[in-house]
Amino acid sequence: MSLVKSMTGYGRAVETVNGREFTVELRSVNNRYLDCTVKLPRSLSFGEDAVKQAVKNAISRGKVDVFLSVRSEGAADVKVTLNESMVAGYLAAMKQMAENFDVKEDISVSLLSRMPDVFTVEKPEVDEQQLLDDMLSVVNKALAGFDAMRTTEGKALENDLRSRGQTILSLVSQVEAGGAQTVLDYRTRLENKIKEVLASTAIDESRILTEAAIFADKVAVDEETVRLRSHLEQMNNMLTTGGAVGRKLDFLLQEMNREANTIGSKCTDVRLARVVVEIKAELEKIREQTQNIE
């Protein structure tokens, strides 16, 4: 049995691995499908697909944004060397320029440092696989916190849906009781009218009774309420099974709304019509909550 999870969540992890401090943040909002955006520093761009796959392994729906940064401890990773011969060449050329053209000699370290090839920058070779493994270990820790938050919110959503389902069942019972009484009242009124008509005119009584039965069938909502109860039971079963049930619940709600609309169209009693409106209102609240479920 899996757990129902919300599509909205947040997770963060900061950890130093092999001399590098990784910071990972994940945020997600509702979305029909999985849409993952990863923002990495250029030095880690080779790991984008691996991060997306890690997210895909943990999440099935939602718009997920992943932000990852890395900071090396100390400056040992990069070696900068002064190209002395190049500086000497620039310096001599500048002095010659000042002498030949009779201009003020204004040479500074700031000026020389901006000249091409004054410094040689050496970066150590990077083991990309090791770097990727280190990065993913922190990504997975952020995902764990992210998943815990989604699970907590998912439980709250599940409880709300179950509660509203019970409310709808209670309202359905009112419709069933009131609907049966409406049919009985109609049959009584029709029988009285038939007696009045038969008292003065020879009319085929069986035909009248047939028409009464047809009308009674039209206003009866037994089949719809049975299906609505069945759908509510399916909803509870889905919530118990857990996992990525959001889409299934969305489809099931369409079916429940269809049954509620049919019941509403058959209601001839104002009081029952109001009960149906309450059912629809609860279904709409369930639909809104379902949009948050993975």
C-alpha positions in Angstrom: 0.0 0.0 0.0 1.4 3.4 -1.0 0.6 6.8 0.4 -1.4 9.6 -1.2 0.9 12.5 -1.9 0.3 16.2 -2.7 1.8 17.7 -5.8 3.0 20.8 -4.0 6.1 20.5 -1.9 9.5 21.9 -0.9 12.8 20.3 -0.1 16.3 21.6 0.6 19.6 19.9 1.4 23.1 21.4 2.0 26.1 19.1 2.3 29.8 19.1 1.8 31.1 16.1 -0.2 34.7 15.6 -1.2 35.6 19.3 -0.6 32.6 20.7 -2.4 29.5 22.2 -0.7 26.3 21.4 -2.6 23.1 23.2 -2.1 19.9 21.7 -3.6 16.4 23.2 -3.5 13.2 21.7 -5.0 9.8 23.3 -5.4 6.7 21.9 -7.0 3.2 23.0 -7.9 0.2 21.3 -9.5 0.5 20.2 -13.1 -1.2 17.7 -15.3 2.0 15.9 -16.1 5.6 15.9 -14.8 7.5 19.0 -15.9 10.9 19.2 -14.4 13.2 22.3 -14.8 16.8 22.0 -13.5 19.1 25.0 -13.0 22.7 24.1 -12.6 26.0 26.1 -12.7 27.9 25.6 -15.9 30.5 23.4 -14.3 27.7 20.9 -13.5 25.7 21.1 -16.7 26.7 17.6 -17.7 24.6 16.3 -14.8 21.2 17.8 -15.8 19.8 14.6 -17.3 20.8 12.6 -14.3 19.1 15.1 -11.9 15.9 15.0 -14.0 16.0 11.2 -13.9 16.3 11.3 -10.1 13.3 13.6 -9.9 11.3 11.3 -12.3 12.1 8.3 -10.2 10.5 10.0 -7.1 7.7 12.0 -8.7 5.1 11.2 -11.3 3.1 14.5 -11.6 3.7 18.2 -11.0 5.8 21.1 -12.2 9.1 20.7 -10.4 11.9 23.3 -10.2 15.3 22.2 -9.1 18.0 24.7 -8.1 21.6 23.5 -7.5 24.7 25.4 -6.6 28.2 24.2 -5.6 31.1 25.9 -3.8 34.6 24.5 -3.5 36.4 24.8 -0.1 39.5 26.9 -0.4 41.2 28.0 -3.7 43.2 24.8 -4.3 41.1 23.8 -7.2 42.4 26.5 -9.5 46.1 27.4 -10.0 46.9 30.9 -11.4 50.5 31.5 -12.7 52.0 34.9 -13.7 53.5 34.9 -17.2 56.6 36.9 -16.3 58.1 37.0 -19.8 54.8 38.3 -21.2 54.6 41.0 -18.5 58.2 42.0 -19.3 57.3 42.3 -23.0 54.3 44.4 -22.3 56.3 46.6 -19.9 59.1 47.2 -22.4 56.7 48.0 -25.2 54.8 50.5 -23.1 58.0 52.3 -22.1 59.1 52.4 -25.7 55.7 53.8 -26.6 56.0 56.6 -24.0 59.6 57.4 -25.2 58.9 57.4 -28.9 55.7 59.4 -28.8 56.6 61.6 -25.9 53.6 60.7 -23.8 53.3 60.3 -20.1 54.4 57.0 -18.8 51.4 55.7 -16.7 51.9 52.0 -16.2 50.2 50.2 -13.3 49.6 46.7 -12.1 45.9 47.2 -12.8 46.7 48.0 -16.4 49.1 45.1 -16.9 46.8 42.6 -15.3 44.2 43.4 -18.0 46.5 42.5 -20.9 46.0 39.2 -22.7 47.9 36.1 -21.5 49.4 37.8 -18.5 48.1 35.0 -16.3 47.9 31.3 -17.0 45.0 29.5 -15.3 45.2 25.8 -14.7 42.2 23.8 -13.6 42.7 20.3 -12.2 41.1 17.5 -14.1 37.7 16.7 -12.7 36.4 13.2 -12.3 32.9 13.9 -13.7 31.4 10.6 -12.6 32.6 11.1 -9.0 31.3 14.7 -9.1 28.0 13.5 -10.5 27.7 10.8 -7.7 28.4 13.5 -5.0 25.9 15.8 -6.5 23.1 13.2 -6.8 23.7 12.1 -3.2 22.7 15.6 -2.1 19.8 15.8 -4.6 18.4 12.6 -3.2 18.5 14.0 0.4 16.6 17.1 -0.8 14.1 14.7 -2.5 13.6 12.9 0.8 12.6 16.0 2.6 10.6 17.1 -0.4 8.7 13.7 -0.3 8.1 13.9 3.4 6.3 17.3 3.0 4.3 16.0 0.1 3.3 12.9 2.1 2.1 15.1 5.1 0.0 17.3 2.8 -1.3 14.2 1.0 -2.6 12.7 4.3 -4.5 15.9 5.0 -6.0 15.9 1.5 -7.0 12.2 2.0 -8.7 12.9 5.3 -10.6 15.8 3.7 -11.8 13.8 0.8 -12.9 10.9 3.0 -14.9 13.4 5.2 -16.6 15.0 2.2 -17.4 11.5 0.8 -19.2 10.7 4.1 -21.1 14.0 3.8 -22.2 13.1 0.3 -23.3 9.6 1.4 -25.5 11.2 4.0 -27.0 13.5 1.4 -27.6 10.6 -1.0 -29.6 8.8 1.8 -31.8 11.9 2.0 -32.3 11.8 -1.7 -33.2 8.1 -1.6 -35.7 8.6 1.2 -37.2 11.7 -0.3 -37.2 10.2 -3.8 -39.2 7.2 -2.7 -41.7 9.4 -1.0 -42.0 11.6 -4.1 -42.9 8.6 -6.2 -45.5 7.4 -3.6 -47.1 10.9 -3.5 -47.3 11.1 -7.2 -48.9 7.7 -7.5 -51.4 8.7 -4.9 -52.3 11.9 -6.8 -52.5 10.0 -10.1 -54.8 7.3 -8.6 -57.1 10.0 -7.3 -57.3 11.6 -10.7 -57.9 8.2 -12.4 -60.8 7.6 -10.1 -62.3 11.0 -11.0 -61.9 10.3 -14.7 -63.2 6.7 -14.5 -66.3 7.9 -12.6 -67.6 9.7 -15.6 -65.9 8.2 -18.6 -65.0 4.8 -19.8 -61.2 4.8 -20.0 -58.7 2.0 -20.3 -57.6 1.8 -16.7 -54.5 -0.4 -17.6 -53.3 2.4 -20.0 -53.5 5.0 -17.2 -51.7 2.7 -14.8 -49.0 2.1 -17.4 -48.5 5.8 -17.9 -48.2 6.2 -14.1 -45.6 3.5 -14.0 -43.6 5.2 -16.8 -43.7 8.5 -15.0 -42.7 6.8 -11.7 -39.7 5.3 -13.6 -38.7 8.7 -14.9 -38.6 10.3 -11.5 -36.9 7.3 -9.7 -33.2 7.9 -9.0 -32.4 4.4 -7.5 -29.9 3.5 -10.3 -28.1 6.9 -10.0 -27.8 6.8 -6.3 -26.5 3.2 -6.4 -23.8 4.2 -8.9 -23.0 7.3 -6.9 -22.5 5.2 -3.8 -20.3 2.8 -5.8 -18.2 5.7 -7.1 -17.7 7.0 -3.5 -16.6 3.5 -2.4 -14.2 3.4 -5.3 -12.8 6.8 -4.2 -12.1 5.4 -0.7 -10.5 2.3 -2.1 -8.2 4.5 -4.3 -7.2 6.6 -1.3 -6.5 3.4 0.7 -4.4 2.0 -2.2 -2.6 5.3 -2.5 0.1 6.1 -5.0 -0.4 8.4 -8.0 -4.2 8.3 -8.0 -4.9 12.0 -8.9 -5.8 11.3 -12.5 -8.0 8.4 -11.6 -9.8 10.4 -9.0 -10.3 13.2 -11.5 -12.0 10.8 -13.9 -14.1 9.3 -11.1 -15.3 12.7 -10.1 -16.6 13.3 -13.7 -18.7 10.2 -13.3 -20.0 11.3 -9.9 -20.9 14.7 -11.3 -22.7 13.0 -14.2 -24.8 11.0 -11.7 -25.5 14.1 -9.6 -26.7 16.0 -12.6 -29.0 13.2 -13.7 -30.5 13.0 -10.2 -31.0 16.8 -10.2 -32.8 16.6 -13.6 -35.2 14.0 -12.2 -36.0 15.8 -8.9 -39.5 17.4 -8.9 -39.4 18.2 -5.2 -37.8 21.6 -4.2 -36.3 20.2 -1.0 -34.6 17.3 -2.8 -33.3 19.8 -5.4 -31.6 21.7 -2.6 -30.0 18.5 -1.4 -28.7 17.8 -4.9 -27.2 21.3 -4.9 -25.4 20.4 -1.7 -24.1 17.2 -3.2 -22.7 19.1 -6.2 -21.1 21.6 -3.9 -19.3 18.9 -2.0 -18.2 17.2 -5.3 -16.8 20.6 -6.5 -14.7 20.9 -3.3 -13.5 17.3 -3.8 -12.5 18.2 -7.4 -10.5 21.2 -6.2 -8.7 19.1 -3.7 -8.0 16.4 -6.2 -6.1 18.9 -8.4 -3.5 18.9 -5.6 -3.1 15.1 -5.5 -0.3 13.4 -7.4 
